[in-house]
């Protein structure tokens, strides 16, 4: 369902770049979340604690004005920050 919704999402680049809003680490974590990785998997791959991943996700949610991982990914895709093809 989520993947179908993402495919139907209209991309309207805002001119706002990801790095204008998010840190490089937050962008990395957002892309990992978009790939369906769990917080513990992200923590292990990035050599961070799960709590640090949760903190980064909270920061991403606040900056994007969203309340979930799915909403964050959809917002990023609408802004043209990454595509489904890049996540494969």
N, C-alpha and C positions, 0 to 999 in steps of 0.2 A: 504494500500500500504506500509506504513512504517513498520508495523508489519511483513508483508511478506518479506520485504527487510532485516529486522533484523533476521528473521529465516534462511535466506539464507546466512547471513554473516558468513564467515569462522572465527572461533576463533583460533587465533594463539597467545597464551600467550607469552608475550615478556620478562617475568621475571621482568618487571617493575611493581611495586606495586602502587596502587592508592595513598596510603599515602606517597609514594616517591615524588609525583607530586602535589597532591591536599590536601587541609586541610580536616579535618573530616567534617566541615560544608559544604565545596564545594562538597564533596562526597554525603552528605545527599541531597543537592539541586539537584545535577545531577540525583540521583535516583528518586527524586520527579518529576523532569522534564520528566524523562523516563516514569513515570506513567501517564503523560499527564496533570499534575497539572499546573494551571496558576500561574503567578507570584503573583497575589493577594491571591490565595489559599495557596501558600507556605508561604507567609508573615504572613498570619493569623495563620497558624498552628505552625510556628516557633516563633511567637511573634516578628517579625521584620517588618521593613517598606518595601514597594514594591521597593523603591530605593536601599535598602540594598541587596535585592534579585537580582536586576538587576546588581548591582556591583559584586556580587559573580559570576553570570553567565558570565559577561564580563571577569572576572579573569579566569574562567574555560575555556572559549573560547581561551583566549590568551595562557594559559598553554598547551592546546591540539592542538593549531594551527588550529582551526576551526572557522567557521563563523555562526553557527546555533546550536540550541538545538539538532536537529536531528543528525547533524554531531558529536556533542559531545557524544551523547548516543552511536552512532555506534562505535566511537573510543574506548569508554570505554568497550563496549562489545567485540570488536576485541582484546583488551588487556586482556580480561578475568576477568575484575573487577567485573562484575555482569552478571547474566543471566536473560532471560525473566521469568523464573520460580521464581526467587527471587523477581521480581517486582509484581507478581500476588497477 
